[in-house]
Structure formats: structure tokens, C-alpha cells
């Protein structure tokens, strides 16, 4: 598994570096206010995706080994048509983006949703490397496109970013389509009613958790824009995205664990695997957060520009939340993999209560600091609920969460296996 995780981590690092370059290009050339608009556009695309993922999302990884791929794909496409209308209405009524960008958000959302459906099918087949390559291609293409538009076309406004999104989503969508259908056997269609029932049963519960979690992640964005301004939002979003780079460890591990747990019938083995990686992720996350906090303030202003002097302060107040969220992602993978997504839904609901209550209290008073404290309280609350539920379900004891001889032996074994035949 270490080889797959290492491969996933490697492509995640490429993605993080590409996203970092995107942040630098946007912050230094487009300004904080435009970065704020970009954050709202990307967030609106994500909201649209969450609605579509009620049928075409992560639940497919659990359901595809149990149903015909052709049936699931067809129903996912039909649902996308329906959600295009639903998403457009929600984005319009809630005024999530300025009207001038509305049609771009809808078109980009459809392309990104199709890409996500195809990538999820690829992941369910445990084609981890293909999944990683295509996923990493998204920010890489966006970074290159944005650089070309800014420095060669001299297009230094928000449309440079929007055109970059079209290229990034479009190219990776075509690649995912080619691989999916070129490597597929003849698609078969059967049991539409049973598949549709399971898609909504598991998809709706799982996706409700993701929607609530998205609100946990991004409610602060709306509150900052509401009580302050888009420039303040742009500054916070940069610090937040730098902090979220720490997630690549837990994301990489979760990507590999999810199909493994979904395809496994032994929950005891899955729980032991989760405990092992939970401890490894905890140690490495603390290390990376420490490095980010040791970097001086002028490092961040040198990278992002003088408007972003508060970046280190934002990272400081987000650090505890990022740590707990990294661990929470491992728990979320376990509960989704064993077919208990409702636990993640409740966990996300707990977080939403916290982010709403503390956000409305702290953000109007302390802006960045209030948002950071709110996020940390939110992520800790969700993690704590999952931890308690995991302990009750698996009968885990306090000692199981400490690194012991068995963990060290397993780490040695995984490392030896990793280096035995090369990467």
C-alpha cells in the first residue's frame, strides 16, 4: 500500500505545487479583490458538484463493485441534467457569484461534474495511478494556462483565470473519457430500479455529509465577504489554501484506503489499517504545520505580495483545525467504506452548528483571527464525534491510538516492501 500512497502523495505534491503557483500568479497579478471573486466562482462550482454528487459522487466507489457500470453511468448522466437546472437555480437565487460570471459557472460546473463521475469510476477499479495522473493534470494545466494568459497575452483580469479553468477542466475531462471507455468492456445495463434506489440511498446520505462538510470548509468565506469585503476574503483564502496544502497527506492516504475498505469484507482488518495510518498521519501533519509556522512573515509577503502580510497569522489560527481535519478525513474514509456514511453526515452537521454559531460571533469582530478560531473549533468538533463513534463501533481502547511495537513492525515491513522492488 505504501507504493500506492507514495505515488498518490507524489501526484498530490505536484497538485499542491501547481495550486501554489496559481495562488502566487493570481495574488501578485490580479489583486486581493479579484482573488476574492475567484474564490466565490470556484466555491460555486464546488456547490454545484456537491448537488450532482448525490448520485454521481463518492458513493459510486462503494456501489460499482455491486452493480453494472453501464447502469450507474447512465443514471449519473441523467441526474447531471437534472442537477444542472437545480444548481443553476440555487446559484442564481443565492447570488453566490456576480451575474456576469453566472453562465461560466454553470458550464464549468457541468464539465467538472462529468470529469468527477469518470474519475470516480476509475478510482473504484483501483486504477490509482491513472486516477492520480488525470487529477493532478487539472491544476497543472490551470497553472500553465494562467501564466500564459498573464505574461504572454497580457490578460491580467479574472477572465485569465476563467479561461484557464475551461482548459484545465476540458483537457482532463477528455483524458478521463478516453481512458474510461477505451479500457472498459462492453457496458451492460440491468436492474435500473435497484441501482437507482441504492444510488439515492447511499449517495444522498454520503453527499449530504459532503455538502455539510463543504459548508464547514467555506462558510467562513461567505461570512467574511458579508461582514468585511472581497479583498479581506481574498487575503484569508490565500492563507487558508496554504494551510489546506497540509491535507495532501491525509488525502493521499484516503484515496488509497477508500477502495480498499469498500472492497473488503473484514471490518476488523479495515479498522486496524485505519488506526495505523491515523497515527502516521498525525505525526507527519504536526511536522508540516510546524514548518509552516517557522517560516517568517516576510517569506509569505515575498511570495504573495504586500497585500498578504496576514498569511502567517491566518495559518497560525487555522493550524489546530487543519490537524484535526486531517485525522477526520481518515475516519470519514472508514465510515464511507463500510457503508455507514450517515456517521459522517452527523459529524458534518455537528461542525455546521459550530461554524455558524462561532462564525457569526467571531468573524464580525476579528475577521481573519475569528475565522481561524471558528474553523479550528468546527473541525475539532467533527473529529471528536467521529472518534467517539469509531471507538464504540470497533471497541478500540486508548492504547490502540498510541504508537506501539506492532505499528513500528508494520512501518518497517511497508518501507522494506516499498524499497524492495523500487518505487
TORKOL-4160 file (C-alpha; in steps of 0.2 Angstrom, whole numbers, padded with zeros to 4 digits, m for minus):
423
<pt num="1" X="0000" Y="0000" Z="0000"/>
<pt num="2" X="0014" Y="0012" Z="0003"/>
<pt num="3" X="0019" Y="0012" Z="m0015"/>
<pt num="4" X="0001" Y="0017" Z="m0020"/>
<pt num="5" X="0001" Y="0030" Z="m0006"/>
<pt num="6" X="0018" Y="0036" Z="m0011"/>
<pt num="7" X="0013" Y="0038" Z="m0029"/>
<pt num="8" X="m0003" Y="0047" Z="m0024"/>
<pt num="9" X="0007" Y="0058" Z="m0012"/>
<pt num="10" X="0019" Y="0062" Z="m0026"/>
<pt num="11" X="0005" Y="0067" Z="m0038"/>
<pt num="12" X="m0003" Y="0077" Z="m0024"/>
<pt num="13" X="0013" Y="0086" Z="m0021"/>
<pt num="14" X="0013" Y="0091" Z="m0039"/>
<pt num="15" X="m0005" Y="0097" Z="m0037"/>
<pt num="16" X="m0001" Y="0107" Z="m0022"/>
<pt num="17" X="0014" Y="0115" Z="m0031"/>
<pt num="18" X="0003" Y="0119" Z="m0046"/>
<pt num="19" X="m0010" Y="0126" Z="m0034"/>
<pt num="20" X="0003" Y="0136" Z="m0025"/>
<pt num="21" X="0009" Y="0143" Z="m0042"/>
<pt num="22" X="m0009" Y="0148" Z="m0046"/>
<pt num="23" X="m0011" Y="0157" Z="m0029"/>
<pt num="24" X="0005" Y="0166" Z="m0032"/>
<pt num="25" X="0001" Y="0171" Z="m0050"/>
<pt num="26" X="m0017" Y="0177" Z="m0045"/>
<pt num="27" X="m0012" Y="0186" Z="m0029"/>
<pt num="28" X="0003" Y="0195" Z="m0037"/>
<pt num="29" X="m0005" Y="0200" Z="m0054"/>
<pt num="30" X="m0024" Y="0201" Z="m0051"/>
<pt num="31" X="m0025" Y="0208" Z="m0033"/>
<pt num="32" X="m0034" Y="0203" Z="m0017"/>
<pt num="33" X="m0051" Y="0209" Z="m0023"/>
<pt num="34" X="m0050" Y="0198" Z="m0039"/>
<pt num="35" X="m0044" Y="0183" Z="m0029"/>
<pt num="36" X="m0060" Y="0185" Z="m0018"/>
<pt num="37" X="m0071" Y="0184" Z="m0034"/>
<pt num="38" X="m0061" Y="0169" Z="m0040"/>
<pt num="39" X="m0064" Y="0161" Z="m0023"/>
<pt num="40" X="m0083" Y="0163" Z="m0025"/>
<pt num="41" X="m0083" Y="0156" Z="m0043"/>
<pt num="42" X="m0073" Y="0141" Z="m0038"/>
<pt num="43" X="m0084" Y="0139" Z="m0022"/>
<pt num="44" X="m0100" Y="0140" Z="m0033"/>
<pt num="45" X="m0093" Y="0126" Z="m0045"/>
<pt num="46" X="m0090" Y="0116" Z="m0029"/>
<pt num="47" X="m0108" Y="0118" Z="m0023"/>
<pt num="48" X="m0114" Y="0113" Z="m0040"/>
<pt num="49" X="m0103" Y="0097" Z="m0039"/>
<pt num="50" X="m0110" Y="0093" Z="m0022"/>
<pt num="51" X="m0128" Y="0093" Z="m0028"/>
<pt num="52" X="m0123" Y="0082" Z="m0043"/>
<pt num="53" X="m0113" Y="0070" Z="m0032"/>
<pt num="54" X="m0129" Y="0065" Z="m0023"/>
<pt num="55" X="m0129" Y="0052" Z="m0037"/>
<pt num="56" X="m0113" Y="0053" Z="m0047"/>
<pt num="57" X="m0101" Y="0056" Z="m0032"/>
<pt num="58" X="m0090" Y="0046" Z="m0020"/>
<pt num="59" X="m0104" Y="0033" Z="m0017"/>
<pt num="60" X="m0100" Y="0026" Z="m0034"/>
<pt num="61" X="m0084" Y="0019" Z="m0026"/>
<pt num="62" X="m0095" Y="0008" Z="m0014"/>
<pt num="63" X="m0108" Y="0004" Z="m0027"/>
<pt num="64" X="m0099" Y="0000" Z="m0043"/>
<pt num="65" X="m0092" Y="m0017" Z="m0037"/>
<pt num="66" X="m0110" Y="m0021" Z="m0033"/>
<pt num="67" X="m0119" Y="m0016" Z="m0049"/>
<pt num="68" X="m0117" Y="m0014" Z="m0068"/>
<pt num="69" X="m0106" Y="0000" Z="m0073"/>
<pt num="70" X="m0117" Y="0005" Z="m0088"/>
<pt num="71" X="m0132" Y="0007" Z="m0077"/>
<pt num="72" X="m0123" Y="0018" Z="m0065"/>
<pt num="73" X="m0115" Y="0029" Z="m0078"/>
<pt num="74" X="m0132" Y="0031" Z="m0087"/>
<pt num="75" X="m0141" Y="0036" Z="m0071"/>
<pt num="76" X="m0127" Y="0048" Z="m0066"/>
<pt num="77" X="m0128" Y="0057" Z="m0083"/>
<pt num="78" X="m0147" Y="0059" Z="m0082"/>
<pt num="79" X="m0145" Y="0065" Z="m0064"/>
<pt num="80" X="m0132" Y="0078" Z="m0070"/>
<pt num="81" X="m0145" Y="0085" Z="m0082"/>
<pt num="82" X="m0157" Y="0087" Z="m0068"/>
<pt num="83" X="m0144" Y="0095" Z="m0056"/>
<pt num="84" X="m0139" Y="0107" Z="m0070"/>
<pt num="85" X="m0156" Y="0115" Z="m0068"/>
<pt num="86" X="m0156" Y="0114" Z="m0049"/>
<pt num="87" X="m0139" Y="0120" Z="m0047"/>
<pt num="88" X="m0142" Y="0135" Z="m0059"/>
<pt num="89" X="m0157" Y="0140" Z="m0049"/>
<pt num="90" X="m0148" Y="0139" Z="m0032"/>
<pt num="91" X="m0133" Y="0149" Z="m0038"/>
<pt num="92" X="m0144" Y="0162" Z="m0045"/>
<pt num="93" X="m0156" Y="0164" Z="m0031"/>
<pt num="94" X="m0142" Y="0164" Z="m0018"/>
<pt num="95" X="m0132" Y="0176" Z="m0028"/>
<pt num="96" X="m0116" Y="0165" Z="m0025"/>
<pt num="97" X="m0107" Y="0174" Z="m0039"/>
<pt num="98" X="m0109" Y="0191" Z="m0048"/>
<pt num="99" X="m0122" Y="0189" Z="m0063"/>
<pt num="100" X="m0108" Y="0192" Z="m0076"/>
<pt num="101" X="m0100" Y="0176" Z="m0071"/>
<pt num="102" X="m0116" Y="0165" Z="m0070"/>
<pt num="103" X="m0115" Y="0156" Z="m0087"/>
<pt num="104" X="m0097" Y="0152" Z="m0084"/>
<pt num="105" X="m0100" Y="0144" Z="m0068"/>
<pt num="106" X="m0114" Y="0133" Z="m0075"/>
<pt num="107" X="m0104" Y="0127" Z="m0090"/>
<pt num="108" X="m0088" Y="0124" Z="m0079"/>
<pt num="109" X="m0099" Y="0115" Z="m0067"/>
<pt num="110" X="m0106" Y="0103" Z="m0080"/>
<pt num="111" X="m0088" Y="0099" Z="m0087"/>
<pt num="112" X="m0081" Y="0097" Z="m0069"/>
<pt num="113" X="m0096" Y="0086" Z="m0064"/>
<pt num="114" X="m0093" Y="0074" Z="m0079"/>
<pt num="115" X="m0075" Y="0073" Z="m0075"/>
<pt num="116" X="m0078" Y="0069" Z="m0057"/>
<pt num="117" X="m0090" Y="0055" Z="m0062"/>
<pt num="118" X="m0077" Y="0047" Z="m0074"/>
<pt num="119" X="m0063" Y="0049" Z="m0061"/>
<pt num="120" X="m0074" Y="0040" Z="m0048"/>
<pt num="121" X="m0077" Y="0025" Z="m0059"/>
<pt num="122" X="m0058" Y="0024" Z="m0062"/>
<pt num="123" X="m0055" Y="0025" Z="m0044"/>
<pt num="124" X="m0067" Y="0011" Z="m0040"/>
<pt num="125" X="m0057" Y="0000" Z="m0051"/>
<pt num="126" X="m0042" Y="0004" Z="m0040"/>
<pt num="127" X="m0033" Y="0011" Z="m0055"/>
<pt num="128" X="m0025" Y="0023" Z="m0043"/>
<pt num="129" X="m0011" Y="0029" Z="m0054"/>
<pt num="130" X="m0022" Y="0034" Z="m0069"/>
<pt num="131" X="m0034" Y="0042" Z="m0057"/>
<pt num="132" X="m0019" Y="0052" Z="m0049"/>
<pt num="133" X="m0012" Y="0057" Z="m0066"/>
<pt num="134" X="m0028" Y="0064" Z="m0073"/>
<pt num="135" X="m0032" Y="0073" Z="m0056"/>
<pt num="136" X="m0015" Y="0081" Z="m0055"/>
<pt num="137" X="m0017" Y="0087" Z="m0073"/>
<pt num="138" X="m0030" Y="0099" Z="m0068"/>
<pt num="139" X="m0020" Y="0111" Z="m0058"/>
<pt num="140" X="m0005" Y="0109" Z="m0069"/>
<pt num="141" X="m0015" Y="0114" Z="m0084"/>
<pt num="142" X="m0023" Y="0129" Z="m0075"/>
<pt num="143" X="m0006" Y="0135" Z="m0069"/>
<pt num="144" X="0002" Y="0134" Z="m0086"/>
<pt num="145" X="m0013" Y="0142" Z="m0094"/>
<pt num="146" X="m0014" Y="0156" Z="m0081"/>
<pt num="147" X="0004" Y="0160" Z="m0083"/>
<pt num="148" X="0002" Y="0161" Z="m0102"/>
<pt num="149" X="m0013" Y="0172" Z="m0101"/>
<pt num="150" X="m0004" Y="0184" Z="m0089"/>
<pt num="151" X="0013" Y="0185" Z="m0096"/>
<pt num="152" X="0011" Y="0182" Z="m0114"/>
<pt num="153" X="m0006" Y="0188" Z="m0118"/>
<pt num="154" X="m0005" Y="0201" Z="m0105"/>
<pt num="155" X="m0023" Y="0197" Z="m0099"/>
<pt num="156" X="m0022" Y="0202" Z="m0081"/>
<pt num="157" X="m0040" Y="0201" Z="m0075"/>
<pt num="158" X="m0052" Y="0187" Z="m0069"/>
<pt num="159" X="m0055" Y="0181" Z="m0087"/>
<pt num="160" X="m0037" Y="0174" Z="m0087"/>
<pt num="161" X="m0042" Y="0163" Z="m0073"/>
<pt num="162" X="m0059" Y="0158" Z="m0081"/>
<pt num="163" X="m0051" Y="0153" Z="m0097"/>
<pt num="164" X="m0038" Y="0143" Z="m0088"/>
<pt num="165" X="m0052" Y="0134" Z="m0079"/>
<pt num="166" X="m0060" Y="0130" Z="m0096"/>
<pt num="167" X="m0044" Y="0122" Z="m0102"/>
<pt num="168" X="m0040" Y="0113" Z="m0086"/>
<pt num="169" X="m0057" Y="0105" Z="m0084"/>
<pt num="170" X="m0059" Y="0102" Z="m0103"/>
<pt num="171" X="m0042" Y="0093" Z="m0106"/>
<pt num="172" X="m0044" Y="0082" Z="m0090"/>
<pt num="173" X="m0062" Y="0078" Z="m0095"/>
<pt num="174" X="m0057" Y="0072" Z="m0112"/>
<pt num="175" X="m0042" Y="0061" Z="m0105"/>
<pt num="176" X="m0054" Y="0053" Z="m0092"/>
<pt num="177" X="m0067" Y="0049" Z="m0105"/>
<pt num="178" X="m0054" Y="0041" Z="m0117"/>
<pt num="179" X="m0047" Y="0031" Z="m0103"/>
<pt num="180" X="m0063" Y="0026" Z="m0096"/>
<pt num="181" X="m0071" Y="0019" Z="m0112"/>
<pt num="182" X="m0055" Y="0013" Z="m0120"/>
<pt num="183" X="m0052" Y="0002" Z="m0105"/>
<pt num="184" X="m0070" Y="m0004" Z="m0102"/>
<pt num="185" X="m0078" Y="m0020" Z="m0108"/>
<pt num="186" X="m0095" Y="m0018" Z="m0116"/>
<pt num="187" X="m0106" Y="m0009" Z="m0104"/>
<pt num="188" X="m0121" Y="m0019" Z="m0098"/>
<pt num="189" X="m0137" Y="m0012" Z="m0091"/>
<pt num="190" X="m0149" Y="m0020" Z="m0079"/>
<pt num="191" X="m0159" Y="m0018" Z="m0063"/>
<pt num="192" X="m0162" Y="0001" Z="m0065"/>
<pt num="193" X="m0174" Y="0002" Z="m0051"/>
<pt num="194" X="m0162" Y="m0007" Z="m0038"/>
<pt num="195" X="m0147" Y="0003" Z="m0044"/>
<pt num="196" X="m0157" Y="0020" Z="m0043"/>
<pt num="197" X="m0163" Y="0015" Z="m0026"/>
<pt num="198" X="m0145" Y="0012" Z="m0020"/>
<pt num="199" X="m0138" Y="0027" Z="m0028"/>
<pt num="200" X="m0150" Y="0038" Z="m0019"/>
<pt num="201" X="m0149" Y="0028" Z="m0003"/>
<pt num="202" X="m0130" Y="0029" Z="m0001"/>
<pt num="203" X="m0127" Y="0044" Z="m0012"/>
<pt num="204" X="m0139" Y="0055" Z="m0003"/>
<pt num="205" X="m0133" Y="0051" Z="0014"/>
<pt num="206" X="m0114" Y="0052" Z="0009"/>
<pt num="207" X="m0117" Y="0068" Z="m0001"/>
<pt num="208" X="m0126" Y="0076" Z="0012"/>
<pt num="209" X="m0111" Y="0074" Z="0023"/>
<pt num="210" X="m0100" Y="0081" Z="0010"/>
<pt num="211" X="m0112" Y="0096" Z="0007"/>
<pt num="212" X="m0112" Y="0099" Z="0026"/>
<pt num="213" X="m0093" Y="0097" Z="0026"/>
<pt num="214" X="m0091" Y="0110" Z="0012"/>
<pt num="215" X="m0101" Y="0122" Z="0022"/>
<pt num="216" X="m0090" Y="0119" Z="0036"/>
<pt num="217" X="m0075" Y="0122" Z="0025"/>
<pt num="218" X="m0082" Y="0138" Z="0016"/>
<pt num="219" X="m0095" Y="0146" Z="0027"/>
<pt num="220" X="m0081" Y="0157" Z="0033"/>
<pt num="221" X="m0079" Y="0164" Z="0015"/>
<pt num="222" X="m0097" Y="0170" Z="0014"/>
<pt num="223" X="m0096" Y="0177" Z="0032"/>
<pt num="224" X="m0080" Y="0187" Z="0028"/>
<pt num="225" X="m0087" Y="0193" Z="0012"/>
<pt num="226" X="m0104" Y="0198" Z="0021"/>
<pt num="227" X="m0096" Y="0207" Z="0036"/>
<pt num="228" X="m0080" Y="0213" Z="0028"/>
<pt num="229" X="m0076" Y="0214" Z="0009"/>
<pt num="230" X="m0069" Y="0204" Z="m0006"/>
<pt num="231" X="m0051" Y="0210" Z="m0003"/>
<pt num="232" X="m0052" Y="0203" Z="0015"/>
<pt num="233" X="m0059" Y="0187" Z="0008"/>
<pt num="234" X="m0045" Y="0186" Z="m0005"/>
<pt num="235" X="m0032" Y="0188" Z="0009"/>
<pt num="236" X="m0040" Y="0174" Z="0020"/>
<pt num="237" X="m0042" Y="0162" Z="0005"/>
<pt num="238" X="m0024" Y="0163" Z="0002"/>
<pt num="239" X="m0019" Y="0159" Z="0020"/>
<pt num="240" X="m0032" Y="0145" Z="0020"/>
<pt num="241" X="m0026" Y="0137" Z="0004"/>
<pt num="242" X="m0008" Y="0137" Z="0010"/>
<pt num="243" X="m0015" Y="0128" Z="0026"/>
<pt num="244" X="m0025" Y="0116" Z="0016"/>
<pt num="245" X="m0009" Y="0110" Z="0007"/>
<pt num="246" X="m0006" Y="0100" Z="0023"/>
<pt num="247" X="m0021" Y="0089" Z="0019"/>
<pt num="248" X="m0012" Y="0081" Z="0005"/>
<pt num="249" X="m0005" Y="0068" Z="0017"/>
<pt num="250" X="m0022" Y="0063" Z="0023"/>
<pt num="251" X="m0030" Y="0065" Z="0005"/>
<pt num="252" X="m0017" Y="0053" Z="m0002"/>
<pt num="253" X="m0020" Y="0040" Z="0011"/>
<pt num="254" X="m0039" Y="0042" Z="0010"/>
<pt num="255" X="m0038" Y="0040" Z="m0009"/>
<pt num="256" X="m0030" Y="0023" Z="m0007"/>
<pt num="257" X="m0039" Y="0017" Z="0008"/>
<pt num="258" X="m0057" Y="0021" Z="0002"/>
<pt num="259" X="m0057" Y="0007" Z="m0012"/>
<pt num="260" X="m0048" Y="m0005" Z="m0001"/>
<pt num="261" X="m0060" Y="m0003" Z="0013"/>
<pt num="262" X="m0075" Y="m0003" Z="0001"/>
<pt num="263" X="m0070" Y="m0019" Z="m0007"/>
<pt num="264" X="m0065" Y="m0028" Z="0009"/>
<pt num="265" X="m0077" Y="m0039" Z="0019"/>
<pt num="266" X="m0067" Y="m0039" Z="0035"/>
<pt num="267" X="m0071" Y="m0023" Z="0046"/>
<pt num="268" X="m0059" Y="m0028" Z="0059"/>
<pt num="269" X="m0044" Y="m0028" Z="0047"/>
<pt num="270" X="m0050" Y="m0011" Z="0040"/>
<pt num="271" X="m0051" Y="m0004" Z="0057"/>
<pt num="272" X="m0033" Y="m0009" Z="0061"/>
<pt num="273" X="m0027" Y="m0002" Z="0045"/>
<pt num="274" X="m0036" Y="0015" Z="0049"/>
<pt num="275" X="m0028" Y="0015" Z="0066"/>
<pt num="276" X="m0011" Y="0013" Z="0059"/>
<pt num="277" X="m0012" Y="0026" Z="0046"/>
<pt num="278" X="m0021" Y="0038" Z="0058"/>
<pt num="279" X="m0006" Y="0038" Z="0069"/>
<pt num="280" X="0006" Y="0040" Z="0054"/>
<pt num="281" X="m0004" Y="0055" Z="0048"/>
<pt num="282" X="m0005" Y="0063" Z="0065"/>
<pt num="283" X="0014" Y="0063" Z="0066"/>
<pt num="284" X="0018" Y="0070" Z="0049"/>
<pt num="285" X="0004" Y="0083" Z="0049"/>
<pt num="286" X="0012" Y="0090" Z="0065"/>
<pt num="287" X="0029" Y="0091" Z="0057"/>
<pt num="288" X="0022" Y="0100" Z="0042"/>
<pt num="289" X="0012" Y="0113" Z="0052"/>
<pt num="290" X="0027" Y="0116" Z="0062"/>
<pt num="291" X="0037" Y="0120" Z="0047"/>
<pt num="292" X="0024" Y="0132" Z="0040"/>
<pt num="293" X="0024" Y="0141" Z="0057"/>
<pt num="294" X="0043" Y="0143" Z="0057"/>
<pt num="295" X="0043" Y="0152" Z="0041"/>
<pt num="296" X="0045" Y="0171" Z="0044"/>
<pt num="297" X="0031" Y="0183" Z="0039"/>
<pt num="298" X="0042" Y="0191" Z="0025"/>
<pt num="299" X="0043" Y="0174" Z="0017"/>
<pt num="300" X="0024" Y="0175" Z="0013"/>
<pt num="301" X="0024" Y="0193" Z="0008"/>
<pt num="302" X="0039" Y="0190" Z="m0004"/>
<pt num="303" X="0029" Y="0175" Z="m0012"/>
<pt num="304" X="0011" Y="0183" Z="m0012"/>
<pt num="305" X="0014" Y="0201" Z="m0012"/>
<pt num="306" X="0012" Y="0215" Z="0001"/>
<pt num="307" X="m0007" Y="0214" Z="0002"/>
<pt num="308" X="m0004" Y="0197" Z="0011"/>
<pt num="309" X="0005" Y="0201" Z="0027"/>
<pt num="310" X="m0008" Y="0192" Z="0037"/>
<pt num="311" X="m0005" Y="0175" Z="0029"/>
<pt num="312" X="0006" Y="0168" Z="0043"/>
<pt num="313" X="m0007" Y="0174" Z="0056"/>
<pt num="314" X="m0021" Y="0165" Z="0047"/>
<pt num="315" X="m0011" Y="0149" Z="0046"/>
<pt num="316" X="m0007" Y="0150" Z="0065"/>
<pt num="317" X="m0025" Y="0151" Z="0070"/>
<pt num="318" X="m0030" Y="0138" Z="0057"/>
<pt num="319" X="m0016" Y="0125" Z="0062"/>
<pt num="320" X="m0026" Y="0116" Z="0075"/>
<pt num="321" X="m0041" Y="0114" Z="0064"/>
<pt num="322" X="m0031" Y="0108" Z="0050"/>
<pt num="323" X="m0023" Y="0095" Z="0061"/>
<pt num="324" X="m0040" Y="0088" Z="0067"/>
<pt num="325" X="m0047" Y="0089" Z="0049"/>
<pt num="326" X="m0033" Y="0078" Z="0043"/>
<pt num="327" X="m0037" Y="0065" Z="0055"/>
<pt num="328" X="m0056" Y="0067" Z="0052"/>
<pt num="329" X="m0053" Y="0063" Z="0034"/>
<pt num="330" X="m0046" Y="0046" Z="0038"/>
<pt num="331" X="m0061" Y="0042" Z="0049"/>
<pt num="332" X="m0073" Y="0048" Z="0035"/>
<pt num="333" X="m0065" Y="0036" Z="0023"/>
<pt num="334" X="m0068" Y="0021" Z="0035"/>
<pt num="335" X="m0086" Y="0025" Z="0038"/>
<pt num="336" X="m0090" Y="0028" Z="0020"/>
<pt num="337" X="m0080" Y="0012" Z="0015"/>
<pt num="338" X="m0090" Y="0001" Z="0027"/>
<pt num="339" X="m0107" Y="0008" Z="0021"/>
<pt num="340" X="m0110" Y="0019" Z="0036"/>
<pt num="341" X="m0110" Y="0037" Z="0028"/>
<pt num="342" X="m0123" Y="0043" Z="0040"/>
<pt num="343" X="m0110" Y="0044" Z="0053"/>
<pt num="344" X="m0100" Y="0057" Z="0043"/>
<pt num="345" X="m0117" Y="0066" Z="0039"/>
<pt num="346" X="m0120" Y="0068" Z="0058"/>
<pt num="347" X="m0102" Y="0073" Z="0061"/>
<pt num="348" X="m0103" Y="0087" Z="0047"/>
<pt num="349" X="m0119" Y="0093" Z="0055"/>
<pt num="350" X="m0111" Y="0095" Z="0071"/>
<pt num="351" X="m0097" Y="0105" Z="0063"/>
<pt num="352" X="m0110" Y="0116" Z="0054"/>
<pt num="353" X="m0118" Y="0121" Z="0070"/>
<pt num="354" X="m0101" Y="0126" Z="0077"/>
<pt num="355" X="m0096" Y="0136" Z="0061"/>
<pt num="356" X="m0112" Y="0145" Z="0060"/>
<pt num="357" X="m0113" Y="0149" Z="0079"/>
<pt num="358" X="m0095" Y="0154" Z="0082"/>
<pt num="359" X="m0093" Y="0162" Z="0064"/>
<pt num="360" X="m0107" Y="0174" Z="0067"/>
<pt num="361" X="m0100" Y="0179" Z="0084"/>
<pt num="362" X="m0081" Y="0179" Z="0080"/>
<pt num="363" X="m0079" Y="0184" Z="0062"/>
<pt num="364" X="m0088" Y="0201" Z="0063"/>
<pt num="365" X="m0076" Y="0206" Z="0077"/>
<pt num="366" X="m0059" Y="0198" Z="0072"/>
<pt num="367" X="m0060" Y="0195" Z="0054"/>
<pt num="368" X="m0045" Y="0183" Z="0050"/>
<pt num="369" X="m0042" Y="0178" Z="0068"/>
<pt num="370" X="m0061" Y="0175" Z="0071"/>
<pt num="371" X="m0062" Y="0164" Z="0055"/>
<pt num="372" X="m0047" Y="0154" Z="0060"/>
<pt num="373" X="m0053" Y="0151" Z="0078"/>
<pt num="374" X="m0070" Y="0146" Z="0071"/>
<pt num="375" X="m0063" Y="0134" Z="0058"/>
<pt num="376" X="m0052" Y="0125" Z="0072"/>
<pt num="377" X="m0067" Y="0123" Z="0084"/>
<pt num="378" X="m0078" Y="0117" Z="0069"/>
<pt num="379" X="m0065" Y="0103" Z="0063"/>
<pt num="380" X="m0061" Y="0098" Z="0081"/>
<pt num="381" X="m0080" Y="0095" Z="0085"/>
<pt num="382" X="m0082" Y="0085" Z="0069"/>
<pt num="383" X="m0067" Y="0074" Z="0073"/>
<pt num="384" X="m0072" Y="0072" Z="0091"/>
<pt num="385" X="m0089" Y="0064" Z="0086"/>
<pt num="386" X="m0081" Y="0053" Z="0073"/>
<pt num="387" X="m0068" Y="0047" Z="0086"/>
<pt num="388" X="m0081" Y="0043" Z="0099"/>
<pt num="389" X="m0091" Y="0033" Z="0086"/>
<pt num="390" X="m0076" Y="0024" Z="0080"/>
<pt num="391" X="m0071" Y="0019" Z="0097"/>
<pt num="392" X="m0089" Y="0012" Z="0101"/>
<pt num="393" X="m0090" Y="0003" Z="0085"/>
<pt num="394" X="m0073" Y="m0005" Z="0085"/>
<pt num="395" X="m0071" Y="m0007" Z="0104"/>
<pt num="396" X="m0054" Y="0002" Z="0102"/>
<pt num="397" X="m0045" Y="0006" Z="0118"/>
<pt num="398" X="m0034" Y="0021" Z="0122"/>
<pt num="399" X="m0019" Y="0011" Z="0120"/>
<pt num="400" X="m0024" Y="0007" Z="0102"/>
<pt num="401" X="m0021" Y="0026" Z="0097"/>
<pt num="402" X="m0003" Y="0025" Z="0104"/>
<pt num="403" X="0011" Y="0020" Z="0093"/>
<pt num="404" X="0017" Y="0003" Z="0098"/>
<pt num="405" X="0028" Y="m0011" Z="0093"/>
<pt num="406" X="0015" Y="m0018" Z="0080"/>
<pt num="407" X="0015" Y="m0001" Z="0072"/>
<pt num="408" X="0034" Y="0000" Z="0071"/>
<pt num="409" X="0035" Y="m0018" Z="0064"/>
<pt num="410" X="0021" Y="m0014" Z="0051"/>
<pt num="411" X="0030" Y="0003" Z="0046"/>
<pt num="412" X="0047" Y="m0007" Z="0044"/>
<pt num="413" X="0038" Y="m0020" Z="0033"/>
<pt num="414" X="0029" Y="m0007" Z="0022"/>
<pt num="415" X="0045" Y="0003" Z="0020"/>
<pt num="416" X="0055" Y="m0013" Z="0016"/>
<pt num="417" X="0042" Y="m0018" Z="0003"/>
<pt num="418" X="0042" Y="m0001" Z="m0004"/>
<pt num="419" X="0061" Y="m0001" Z="m0007"/>
<pt num="420" X="0062" Y="m0019" Z="m0011"/>
<pt num="421" X="0057" Y="m0018" Z="m0029"/>
<pt num="422" X="0060" Y="0001" Z="m0031"/>
<pt num="423" X="0046" Y="0014" Z="m0032"/>
